[in-house]
Amino acid sequence: KTETIRDVSDRVATKTEALRAAAGFTGSAMVETTFATILPEDLTGLPKGEGDYVRYLKPDLLRRLEAIPGPFRTLFIDECNAVGPQMQVPMMQLVLERRMGPHPLPAGTRIVMAGNRISDRA
């Protein structure tokens, strides 16, 4: 019998484990991060002055996505509901415009965001 995502999901305990299993089924690698541990610059890139203009360096998170071979990759960001106001604009830019600062996400990037409810006490 061929195993399905549902079969695997019965054996996992966390969102991250379930997502790793799903990424494995789709043949894509996954980059994981937690919004609670990153700064806005981690999504937009650090500004670097060049003459009379500013260029934004590629964020490490984007470099990690670009390093994944193949047509598909998954970006999993946890604790999205715990972000402060300073992270909301970079987060919306990532999701709605599919870019980090001025840098577009690689083609074939899936974005998965998750968080815990207060009632989960996680």
ChimeraX attribute file (.defattr): number of C-alpha atoms within 10 A of each C-alpha:
attribute: neighborCount
match mode: 1-to-1
recipient: residues
	/A:1	3
	/A:2	4
	/A:3	8
	/A:4	11
	/A:5	15
	/A:6	11
	/A:7	10
	/A:8	14
	/A:9	16
	/A:10	9
	/A:11	10
	/A:12	14
	/A:13	9
	/A:14	10
	/A:15	15
	/A:16	15
	/A:17	14
	/A:18	18
	/A:19	19
	/A:20	19
	/A:21	18
	/A:22	20
	/A:23	19
	/A:24	13
	/A:25	13
	/A:26	12
	/A:27	13
	/A:28	20
	/A:29	19
	/A:30	22
	/A:31	17
	/A:32	17
	/A:33	15
	/A:34	16
	/A:35	22
	/A:36	15
	/A:37	10
	/A:38	12
	/A:39	14
	/A:40	17
	/A:41	18
	/A:42	19
	/A:43	24
	/A:44	24
	/A:45	21
	/A:46	16
	/A:47	14
	/A:48	11
	/A:49	10
	/A:50	8
	/A:51	7
	/A:52	5
	/A:53	8
	/A:54	11
	/A:55	14
	/A:56	16
	/A:57	15
	/A:58	20
	/A:59	17
	/A:60	13
	/A:61	17
	/A:62	21
	/A:63	12
	/A:64	13
	/A:65	20
	/A:66	15
	/A:67	10
	/A:68	16
	/A:69	10
	/A:70	11
	/A:71	11
	/A:72	18
	/A:73	24
	/A:74	22
	/A:75	20
	/A:76	19
	/A:77	19
	/A:78	20
	/A:79	16
	/A:80	17
	/A:81	15
	/A:82	14
	/A:83	16
	/A:84	10
	/A:85	8
	/A:86	10
	/A:87	19
	/A:88	14
	/A:89	13
	/A:90	21
	/A:91	21
	/A:92	13
	/A:93	16
	/A:94	19
	/A:95	15
	/A:96	9
	/A:97	13
	/A:98	18
	/A:99	19
	/A:100	25
	/A:101	23
	/A:102	13
	/A:103	17
	/A:104	13
	/A:105	18
	/A:106	18
	/A:107	11
	/A:108	12
	/A:109	18
	/A:110	18
	/A:111	16
	/A:112	13
	/A:113	16
	/A:114	15
	/A:115	16
	/A:116	14
	/A:117	11
	/A:118	8
	/A:119	6
	/A:120	7
	/A:121	6
	/A:122	7
